[in-house]
Amino acid sequence: MTQIAKKILVVDDEPINLELITEFLPTEYEVHTANNGKEALAKVEEVSPDLILLDVMMPGIDGYEVCRKLKNDSRTLFIPVVMVTALSDTENRIQAIEAGADDFLSKPVDMYELNARVKSLLRVKQYHDDLEEMKSRYMELYDFAPVGYFTFTRDGIIREANMIGAVLLGVLRQELINTGFERFVVPEDQKVWNSHLSDALNNWQEQSCELKLRQENDSTLFVRLSSVRMETMDAEPEVRTVMTDLTQHENK
């Protein structure tokens, strides 16, 4: 399997500094350069670098502002930024930290130190990228599983719902969030739902029930709910529920 080269963006308004850093970076990296802050932001949009080596003192948009813009954007928040500066006093380092810098290098740059820090930060970036990919795959499984998944508050308000859950109820998923599930329960099964939610909250074992729901188009859905209590960080328990469509089985 071919290894994709990591992309590094080097930003400095001095051509000699760009040349030196580019020359000393290992050839395994795909190196891009920018001569000022404005060009750096454009390059980030263009190439999506894995790491940025950013000079501080530049005309126009300085390194602090570039770093601040990147760290305030969810698309670029996790790109490691190393501030490369001749300013070594505490005040300037604090300013870089406040801007969101991940590391510092002082000029003149020790190239062995440069490569060590680049390698370390790229490793951390790879861990983050791997976790994001795993999260994406999990969300695909969660959304398109053949059952509905719901998270309820203790009052039966829907906090989370997967795509299939919304499809079964005949509404858009965003319409479900912060909606009471009782809205979909037929009147004669309201007591069944209330009892099920109470049992799930007050027991640590899985609770199951079967009831009828009314879809948004007034069709009837016969389902099984399997629920368990889950603890949360805010000390308010939640109920996680799997909803299985039994309508076809009931109609046979």
Backbone bond lengths (Angstrom), bond angles and torsions (degrees), N, CA, C in turn:
res aa  C-N    CA-C-N  psi(-1)  N-CA   C-N-CA  omega(-1)  CA-C   N-CA-C  phi
1 M - - - 1.469 - - 1.524 109.43 -
2 T 1.341 117.15 127.36 1.448 121.85 -176.94 1.523 110.96 -73.37
3 Q 1.328 116.66 130.75 1.457 122.16 178.27 1.521 109.33 -79.36
4 I 1.315 117.70 127.52 1.459 121.63 178.08 1.523 108.75 -78.76
5 A 1.329 116.27 128.28 1.469 120.94 -177.73 1.526 110.48 -65.03
6 K 1.327 115.98 135.26 1.456 121.26 175.41 1.525 109.26 -72.49
7 K 1.328 115.81 139.52 1.463 121.05 -177.07 1.526 110.56 -100.46
8 I 1.317 115.51 127.10 1.465 121.52 -179.95 1.524 108.41 -119.47
9 L 1.324 115.15 130.59 1.461 120.96 176.09 1.520 108.89 -104.12
10 V 1.331 116.82 122.22 1.462 122.89 178.36 1.521 107.91 -106.41
11 V 1.330 116.18 124.39 1.467 121.19 -176.02 1.528 109.49 -120.91
12 D 1.332 115.51 121.20 1.467 120.43 178.87 1.524 107.81 -163.20
13 D 1.337 116.94 140.55 1.468 119.43 -179.97 1.524 112.46 -84.73
14 E 1.341 116.98 -3.63 1.464 120.92 176.94 1.522 109.70 -102.36
15 P 1.354 117.88 114.35 1.474 120.97 -177.97 1.524 113.29 -55.42
16 I 1.329 117.87 -35.45 1.460 120.51 -178.29 1.529 110.72 -65.19
17 N 1.348 116.85 -36.69 1.462 119.96 178.46 1.524 111.07 -68.65
18 L 1.325 116.51 -40.77 1.465 120.08 176.44 1.526 110.44 -59.68
19 E 1.324 115.43 -43.29 1.463 120.49 -178.33 1.525 111.70 -65.19
20 L 1.331 116.98 -44.66 1.461 120.88 -177.57 1.533 111.53 -64.65
21 I 1.327 116.23 -48.25 1.469 119.44 -178.13 1.524 110.26 -64.84
22 T 1.334 116.60 -43.51 1.461 120.47 179.51 1.520 111.03 -60.44
23 E 1.327 115.88 -39.68 1.471 120.25 -178.50 1.520 111.96 -67.31
24 F 1.336 117.28 -35.70 1.453 119.88 -175.26 1.531 113.72 -88.26
25 L 1.317 117.92 -11.43 1.459 119.14 175.30 1.523 109.13 -73.65
26 P 1.321 118.02 140.64 1.462 120.49 179.67 1.527 111.88 -56.32
27 T 1.314 116.44 147.59 1.466 121.66 -177.96 1.525 112.49 -68.39
28 E 1.350 117.20 -10.85 1.469 119.73 178.87 1.532 112.11 -70.77
29 Y 1.348 116.48 -15.13 1.457 120.14 -179.93 1.525 110.50 -93.41
30 E 1.326 114.84 148.89 1.463 121.36 172.63 1.528 106.71 -95.10
31 V 1.328 116.40 107.89 1.462 120.70 -171.69 1.530 110.64 -99.91
32 H 1.335 115.22 132.56 1.463 122.71 174.64 1.520 107.57 -121.03
33 T 1.330 116.60 154.65 1.459 119.84 -177.34 1.528 111.10 -130.34
34 A 1.329 114.38 156.60 1.463 121.91 174.52 1.518 107.94 -144.76
35 N 1.335 116.55 145.76 1.458 121.40 -173.86 1.519 114.45 -96.90
36 N 1.333 117.24 -9.12 1.459 120.22 -179.47 1.527 109.73 -160.14
37 G 1.324 116.04 174.66 1.456 120.12 -175.77 1.511 113.87 -63.58
38 K 1.326 116.79 -43.18 1.469 120.62 -179.62 1.522 110.79 -61.63
39 E 1.336 115.96 -44.48 1.468 120.20 178.70 1.526 110.68 -65.89
40 A 1.326 116.89 -34.99 1.462 121.12 179.66 1.527 110.64 -61.97
41 L 1.325 117.46 -46.03 1.470 121.23 -179.81 1.522 110.85 -63.23
42 A 1.334 116.69 -37.26 1.463 120.34 177.21 1.527 111.12 -66.94
43 K 1.337 116.21 -39.10 1.464 120.48 179.50 1.528 111.53 -66.47
44 V 1.321 116.26 -37.74 1.461 119.72 177.77 1.528 109.80 -59.45
45 E 1.333 116.65 -43.69 1.464 120.78 177.53 1.524 110.94 -62.48
46 E 1.316 116.32 -37.18 1.464 121.45 -173.48 1.523 112.91 -76.66
47 V 1.344 117.52 -45.43 1.466 119.71 -169.91 1.519 114.80 -111.86
48 S 1.338 118.78 -10.51 1.471 122.17 -177.86 1.530 111.54 48.60
49 P 1.324 117.97 69.57 1.468 120.75 -176.39 1.520 112.35 -67.92
50 D 1.330 115.43 157.84 1.462 121.91 176.42 1.519 111.51 -89.09
51 L 1.329 116.77 -17.20 1.464 121.67 179.72 1.518 108.42 -160.54
52 I 1.344 116.00 148.42 1.469 120.71 -179.52 1.519 109.51 -126.39
53 L 1.329 116.31 127.54 1.460 122.97 171.32 1.519 106.39 -100.49
54 L 1.335 117.20 110.89 1.457 121.90 -164.84 1.527 112.35 -119.94
55 D 1.317 116.01 118.57 1.466 120.74 174.71 1.529 109.09 -69.31
56 V 1.312 116.81 148.67 1.465 120.87 -178.88 1.520 111.54 -86.96
57 M 1.335 117.34 -54.56 1.465 121.75 -172.35 1.523 109.91 -87.22
58 M 1.336 115.38 100.43 1.459 121.52 177.47 1.525 108.89 -137.38
59 P 1.331 117.38 150.68 1.466 119.42 177.67 1.536 110.45 -69.06
60 G 1.333 115.01 154.40 1.450 118.40 -179.89 1.516 110.86 76.96
61 I 1.325 116.73 -117.24 1.466 121.63 178.04 1.525 108.62 -84.73
62 D 1.324 117.97 114.60 1.466 119.41 -178.72 1.529 110.97 -79.83
63 G 1.327 114.94 175.65 1.466 119.82 -175.76 1.511 113.82 -63.09
64 Y 1.325 117.04 -35.24 1.460 119.99 178.84 1.534 110.74 -59.95
65 E 1.325 116.13 -46.06 1.458 120.42 -177.46 1.530 111.11 -68.50
66 V 1.335 116.53 -39.07 1.467 119.59 176.29 1.520 110.25 -59.74
67 C 1.337 115.94 -47.25 1.467 120.77 -179.98 1.521 110.26 -61.46
68 R 1.316 117.00 -43.11 1.467 121.51 -178.90 1.534 110.54 -61.65
69 K 1.310 117.38 -43.01 1.471 121.40 179.37 1.531 110.60 -63.48
70 L 1.316 117.00 -41.71 1.466 121.03 -179.08 1.521 111.06 -66.67
71 K 1.317 117.08 -41.60 1.464 121.12 -176.73 1.532 112.59 -77.34
72 N 1.325 117.21 -14.08 1.456 120.65 176.39 1.527 112.58 -96.02
73 D 1.319 116.52 3.47 1.468 122.16 179.66 1.522 108.23 -111.10
74 S 1.330 117.70 121.86 1.468 121.14 -177.12 1.521 112.41 -60.36
75 R 1.336 117.64 -24.34 1.467 120.67 -179.34 1.526 112.14 -74.42
76 T 1.329 116.95 -26.46 1.470 120.73 -175.06 1.524 113.07 -120.91
77 L 1.322 116.24 4.72 1.457 121.92 -175.18 1.525 113.00 -54.02
78 F 1.335 117.85 -39.17 1.459 120.83 -172.22 1.526 113.63 -97.52
79 I 1.324 118.12 10.82 1.473 119.77 172.43 1.530 108.01 -77.39
80 P 1.330 119.03 120.48 1.466 120.17 179.30 1.525 111.27 -62.80
81 V 1.325 115.38 133.74 1.467 121.08 178.25 1.528 108.50 -119.19
82 V 1.328 115.64 121.61 1.467 121.91 175.95 1.521 107.81 -105.95
83 M 1.330 116.35 118.09 1.458 120.74 178.37 1.524 109.14 -81.71
84 V 1.316 116.07 124.53 1.464 121.83 179.64 1.522 107.47 -110.09
85 T 1.332 117.01 115.31 1.459 119.28 -171.18 1.517 113.21 -148.22
86 A 1.321 114.67 151.50 1.468 120.48 172.61 1.514 110.49 -84.93
87 L 1.345 116.50 -9.77 1.462 121.63 179.14 1.517 108.87 -85.31
88 S 1.320 116.54 116.62 1.465 119.53 -174.69 1.521 113.24 -115.92
89 D 1.341 117.99 2.96 1.452 119.11 -177.73 1.523 111.11 -74.79
90 T 1.308 115.63 160.48 1.466 122.17 -174.99 1.518 112.15 -60.04
91 E 1.328 117.33 -40.37 1.462 121.06 -177.13 1.525 111.54 -58.95
92 N 1.332 116.93 -43.35 1.459 120.65 -179.41 1.520 112.03 -71.13
93 R 1.328 116.92 -33.24 1.458 119.45 176.79 1.530 110.58 -68.82
94 I 1.320 116.70 -38.79 1.464 120.02 176.67 1.524 109.85 -62.96
95 Q 1.327 116.93 -40.18 1.459 120.88 178.62 1.528 110.97 -62.41
96 A 1.328 116.00 -38.48 1.460 120.23 178.26 1.533 111.04 -67.75
97 I 1.332 116.67 -40.24 1.466 120.70 177.58 1.519 110.20 -62.59
98 E 1.327 116.55 -43.35 1.465 120.61 179.85 1.517 111.34 -64.95
99 A 1.320 117.33 -28.20 1.462 121.08 177.71 1.524 111.91 -77.42
100 G 1.356 116.63 -14.84 1.460 120.65 177.30 1.507 115.79 106.02
101 A 1.346 117.51 11.68 1.467 120.41 -178.75 1.530 111.20 -60.32
102 D 1.329 115.77 143.76 1.463 121.12 -179.95 1.522 112.50 -91.51
103 D 1.346 117.47 -22.54 1.462 120.39 -178.65 1.527 108.56 -163.60
104 F 1.348 116.53 172.33 1.455 122.53 -178.56 1.519 109.35 -133.28
105 L 1.325 115.11 149.10 1.456 122.15 167.96 1.519 107.47 -136.81
106 S 1.330 115.63 136.09 1.461 120.05 -179.77 1.520 110.26 -97.20
107 K 1.325 115.55 141.52 1.468 121.00 174.20 1.525 109.08 -84.18
108 P 1.327 118.64 144.45 1.464 126.27 -4.73 1.534 111.31 -68.98
109 V 1.317 115.75 139.89 1.457 121.01 -172.64 1.517 111.06 -77.10
110 D 1.335 114.92 130.66 1.459 120.70 171.36 1.525 106.68 -80.45
111 M 1.317 117.40 115.46 1.457 121.25 -171.53 1.530 113.14 -68.38
112 Y 1.321 117.28 -27.62 1.467 119.04 176.23 1.523 110.06 -70.09
113 E 1.338 115.65 -40.27 1.454 120.02 176.42 1.525 110.44 -65.79
114 L 1.328 116.50 -40.73 1.460 121.54 177.87 1.517 111.03 -55.47
115 N 1.328 116.31 -50.81 1.466 120.01 -177.10 1.525 111.79 -65.81
116 A 1.333 116.71 -36.55 1.462 119.70 179.31 1.523 111.01 -65.08
117 R 1.319 116.93 -43.27 1.469 120.50 -178.62 1.522 111.41 -70.98
118 V 1.311 116.59 -38.74 1.461 120.43 177.16 1.527 110.14 -61.18
119 K 1.319 116.07 -46.10 1.460 120.29 -179.64 1.529 111.48 -61.52
120 S 1.337 116.36 -42.81 1.457 120.67 -179.66 1.522 111.80 -64.14
121 L 1.331 117.79 -46.46 1.462 120.88 -178.47 1.517 112.25 -69.37
122 L 1.312 117.70 -33.57 1.467 120.07 176.36 1.524 110.88 -66.28
123 R 1.334 116.34 -34.35 1.465 120.23 177.05 1.533 110.07 -63.76
124 V 1.335 116.34 -44.02 1.469 120.45 178.17 1.525 110.69 -63.54
125 K 1.341 116.38 -41.89 1.471 120.80 178.44 1.522 110.49 -61.46
126 Q 1.325 117.36 -37.84 1.462 120.53 179.53 1.522 110.86 -66.36
127 Y 1.337 116.94 -40.49 1.464 120.14 176.05 1.517 110.38 -58.26
128 H 1.332 116.63 -44.65 1.467 120.63 179.33 1.523 111.21 -62.68
129 D 1.327 116.94 -44.91 1.467 120.62 179.97 1.525 111.40 -62.18
130 D 1.339 116.09 -39.39 1.468 119.98 178.79 1.527 111.00 -64.24
131 L 1.334 116.31 -41.17 1.464 120.53 178.45 1.526 111.08 -64.87
132 E 1.321 117.05 -39.79 1.466 120.67 178.82 1.522 110.99 -64.88
133 E 1.339 116.27 -37.81 1.465 119.52 178.04 1.526 110.84 -66.72
134 M 1.327 116.39 -41.56 1.473 120.25 176.85 1.520 110.76 -62.58
135 K 1.336 116.36 -41.21 1.460 120.60 178.47 1.522 110.81 -62.58
136 S 1.326 116.40 -41.63 1.457 120.86 179.85 1.520 110.91 -62.97
137 R 1.339 116.45 -42.60 1.468 119.86 179.38 1.525 111.07 -66.41
138 Y 1.333 115.92 -39.43 1.465 119.68 178.00 1.522 110.47 -62.02
139 M 1.346 116.94 -43.07 1.458 120.38 -178.64 1.519 111.10 -64.94
140 E 1.329 117.84 -33.80 1.463 120.21 176.11 1.522 110.40 -64.66
141 L 1.331 116.28 -43.92 1.460 120.11 177.91 1.526 110.68 -64.42
142 Y 1.314 116.23 -41.98 1.460 122.12 -179.71 1.522 110.94 -62.70
143 D 1.316 116.60 -45.39 1.462 120.38 -175.75 1.519 113.26 -70.05
144 F 1.328 116.86 -38.15 1.456 118.99 -170.53 1.526 113.70 -112.24
145 A 1.339 116.01 19.83 1.466 119.45 171.65 1.535 108.11 -63.11
146 P 1.348 118.43 154.92 1.469 120.49 -176.75 1.524 113.62 -77.39
147 V 1.324 117.63 17.15 1.467 122.36 178.44 1.515 108.71 -136.51
148 G 1.340 116.08 160.28 1.453 120.10 175.17 1.516 110.69 -85.41
149 Y 1.325 117.13 138.90 1.460 122.67 174.45 1.530 108.40 -116.18
150 F 1.326 115.90 133.22 1.462 120.87 179.89 1.525 109.86 -136.27
151 T 1.328 115.35 150.67 1.458 122.23 168.10 1.522 107.09 -121.29
152 F 1.350 116.06 125.19 1.451 121.54 -177.97 1.532 110.91 -113.18
153 T 1.327 115.95 147.09 1.454 120.27 168.07 1.530 108.01 -76.48
154 R 1.317 116.80 173.97 1.456 120.32 179.13 1.528 111.84 -64.08
155 D 1.345 117.54 -16.88 1.459 121.52 178.54 1.526 112.56 -96.50
156 G 1.326 116.51 6.58 1.458 119.14 178.80 1.511 114.45 82.21
157 I 1.338 117.03 16.39 1.465 121.12 177.07 1.530 108.92 -85.19
158 I 1.318 116.35 135.67 1.470 121.07 -178.01 1.531 109.60 -77.75
159 R 1.342 115.93 119.22 1.472 120.77 175.78 1.520 111.12 -93.91
160 E 1.319 115.53 -38.38 1.463 120.50 -179.18 1.521 108.36 -140.22
161 A 1.330 114.98 151.42 1.461 120.81 174.98 1.521 108.03 -154.28
162 N 1.325 116.68 142.77 1.457 118.37 177.32 1.528 110.15 -86.96
163 M 1.322 115.60 173.37 1.460 120.98 -175.71 1.519 111.90 -61.39
164 I 1.325 117.11 -43.08 1.465 120.28 -178.07 1.526 110.85 -66.42
165 G 1.311 117.19 -36.64 1.461 120.04 176.17 1.517 111.45 -58.35
166 A 1.329 115.91 -43.43 1.464 120.19 178.80 1.524 110.89 -66.72
167 V 1.330 116.72 -40.41 1.468 120.58 179.51 1.520 110.62 -62.37
168 L 1.343 116.75 -42.98 1.467 119.86 179.77 1.526 111.80 -61.11
169 L 1.319 116.61 -35.02 1.462 120.02 -179.47 1.525 112.41 -87.66
170 G 1.337 116.30 -8.04 1.459 120.30 174.95 1.514 114.92 77.87
171 V 1.338 117.35 27.36 1.466 120.96 179.05 1.526 109.70 -133.59
172 L 1.323 116.12 166.74 1.458 120.68 173.26 1.523 109.58 -73.56
173 R 1.322 116.97 146.86 1.457 119.95 -176.27 1.526 111.97 -59.65
174 Q 1.330 117.70 -40.43 1.460 119.14 -178.60 1.524 112.31 -64.58
175 E 1.345 116.48 -22.65 1.462 119.75 177.48 1.527 111.70 -74.79
176 L 1.332 116.73 -20.24 1.466 120.45 -178.73 1.524 112.65 -79.88
177 I 1.334 116.51 -33.16 1.460 120.00 -173.72 1.528 110.14 -62.48
178 N 1.337 114.75 131.46 1.470 123.54 -178.54 1.528 113.46 69.13
179 T 1.341 115.64 19.15 1.460 121.08 175.61 1.523 109.33 -103.88
180 G 1.315 117.64 142.26 1.458 121.01 175.73 1.521 111.42 -72.66
181 F 1.339 116.67 131.27 1.465 120.43 -178.07 1.528 111.43 -64.93
182 E 1.320 117.25 -25.24 1.460 120.88 -178.76 1.519 112.03 -60.22
183 R 1.319 115.92 -20.82 1.473 120.73 176.40 1.523 111.37 -55.80
184 F 1.345 116.88 -30.86 1.459 120.56 -175.85 1.530 113.24 -98.05
185 V 1.322 117.10 -9.85 1.467 120.84 -177.01 1.533 109.26 -83.63
186 V 1.327 116.45 131.19 1.469 119.70 179.53 1.531 108.46 -64.74
187 P 1.352 117.97 150.02 1.471 121.09 -174.66 1.517 114.15 -52.61
188 E 1.347 117.64 -41.59 1.462 119.95 -175.86 1.528 113.10 -70.17
189 D 1.342 117.84 -13.12 1.468 120.70 179.67 1.528 112.74 -109.89
190 Q 1.331 117.93 9.58 1.459 120.63 179.66 1.527 111.40 -60.56
191 K 1.327 117.25 -41.19 1.467 120.31 179.51 1.522 110.76 -64.92
192 V 1.336 116.64 -36.73 1.474 120.54 178.17 1.532 109.39 -61.98
193 W 1.326 116.66 -45.22 1.464 121.32 179.71 1.526 111.57 -63.71
194 N 1.318 117.41 -47.35 1.458 121.02 -179.53 1.529 111.72 -60.24
195 S 1.329 115.81 -41.80 1.460 120.58 179.24 1.528 110.81 -66.81
196 H 1.336 116.21 -39.69 1.467 120.43 179.92 1.523 110.90 -63.48
197 L 1.342 116.77 -45.41 1.453 120.73 -179.98 1.527 110.65 -63.42
198 S 1.323 117.41 -42.02 1.465 121.41 179.15 1.521 111.11 -64.38
199 D 1.323 117.05 -43.57 1.473 120.96 179.69 1.533 110.68 -62.96
200 A 1.338 116.88 -40.01 1.464 120.56 -179.36 1.524 110.81 -66.11
201 L 1.337 116.66 -36.83 1.456 120.55 -179.14 1.519 112.45 -73.27
202 N 1.308 117.23 -31.29 1.467 121.34 -172.21 1.523 114.05 -101.80
203 N 1.325 116.86 3.89 1.461 121.01 177.71 1.520 109.27 -132.41
204 W 1.329 115.19 154.19 1.459 119.82 178.98 1.518 111.94 -96.89
205 Q 1.320 117.23 -2.70 1.456 120.88 177.93 1.526 110.32 -96.19
206 E 1.327 115.85 155.85 1.462 120.18 178.89 1.524 110.81 -62.90
207 Q 1.335 115.40 137.10 1.462 122.29 179.19 1.524 108.74 -115.24
208 S 1.325 116.42 139.57 1.466 120.91 -179.13 1.515 110.41 -129.84
209 C 1.317 114.69 150.65 1.461 120.56 173.14 1.524 108.55 -156.05
210 E 1.315 115.99 165.26 1.455 121.61 175.12 1.521 107.87 -125.26
211 L 1.326 115.58 136.34 1.462 119.84 -179.57 1.522 110.34 -156.13
212 K 1.327 114.80 171.88 1.458 120.73 -179.73 1.523 109.83 -104.77
213 L 1.331 114.66 139.40 1.458 121.95 177.07 1.526 109.17 -117.79
214 R 1.300 114.89 152.79 1.452 120.53 174.93 1.516 108.29 -106.15
215 Q 1.334 115.76 118.07 1.454 120.17 178.33 1.528 110.17 -71.94
216 E 1.310 116.16 168.94 1.460 120.69 -176.96 1.526 112.12 -61.20
217 N 1.343 117.00 -28.48 1.476 120.55 179.41 1.525 112.23 -90.85
218 D 1.354 115.87 14.15 1.472 123.19 178.05 1.525 114.23 74.33
219 S 1.330 117.88 6.23 1.462 119.36 172.12 1.527 108.73 -74.32
220 T 1.320 116.81 157.80 1.460 121.13 -178.40 1.520 110.58 -103.25
221 L 1.310 114.33 139.09 1.465 121.62 -179.43 1.521 107.71 -122.95
222 F 1.325 117.16 129.54 1.460 121.20 176.93 1.526 107.62 -104.15
223 V 1.338 117.20 122.91 1.464 120.06 -171.50 1.517 111.33 -134.24
224 R 1.341 114.49 161.03 1.452 121.87 168.31 1.519 107.94 -110.92
225 L 1.324 116.38 131.01 1.459 121.98 175.62 1.518 109.31 -106.71
226 S 1.326 116.05 128.69 1.464 121.74 175.34 1.523 107.05 -121.45
227 S 1.343 116.54 117.46 1.464 120.81 -168.74 1.524 112.05 -129.51
228 V 1.329 114.69 147.97 1.465 121.19 174.61 1.522 108.68 -136.26
229 R 1.310 115.36 151.24 1.466 122.29 177.00 1.527 108.97 -80.03
230 M 1.326 116.23 138.92 1.453 122.35 177.19 1.518 109.01 -129.61
231 E 1.335 116.34 134.95 1.462 120.08 176.40 1.526 109.94 -82.40
232 T 1.328 116.67 150.70 1.457 121.57 180.00 1.523 110.08 -126.24
233 M 1.333 115.94 168.28 1.463 121.37 -178.07 1.524 111.85 -66.81
234 D 1.338 117.41 -29.15 1.466 119.37 -178.01 1.522 112.80 -88.58
235 A 1.330 116.88 12.85 1.471 123.84 174.57 1.526 113.64 72.83
236 E 1.327 117.54 0.20 1.454 120.92 175.39 1.523 108.78 -95.60
237 P 1.329 118.82 116.78 1.469 119.72 -178.29 1.524 111.58 -66.77
238 E 1.322 115.14 152.64 1.456 122.27 174.67 1.517 108.52 -119.24
239 V 1.318 115.29 166.36 1.454 120.96 174.78 1.525 107.70 -119.39
240 R 1.328 115.92 122.91 1.470 121.71 175.78 1.528 108.18 -98.92
241 T 1.320 114.72 128.74 1.467 119.70 -171.41 1.523 111.47 -129.82
242 V 1.328 115.26 137.02 1.459 122.39 170.26 1.525 107.41 -104.92
243 M 1.324 116.76 127.54 1.457 121.55 -179.66 1.524 109.77 -111.81
244 T 1.348 116.22 118.82 1.458 121.71 -179.11 1.524 109.22 -108.36
245 D 1.310 115.99 130.20 1.477 121.45 -178.90 1.532 109.01 -78.77
246 L 1.327 116.91 117.96 1.470 122.53 179.27 1.528 111.90 -109.94
247 T 1.314 116.71 9.73 1.474 120.76 -172.61 1.516 112.33 -55.57
248 Q 1.327 117.36 -46.26 1.471 119.61 -178.80 1.512 111.72 -64.01
249 H 1.326 117.38 -36.69 1.473 120.36 179.90 1.526 109.88 -67.77
250 E 1.322 117.99 -38.64 1.452 120.91 -179.24 1.522 111.30 -67.12
251 N 1.325 116.24 -33.34 1.469 120.32 -175.90 1.512 113.03 -82.42
252 K 1.322 118.21 -6.04 1.472 119.86 -179.95 1.525 110.54 -79.71
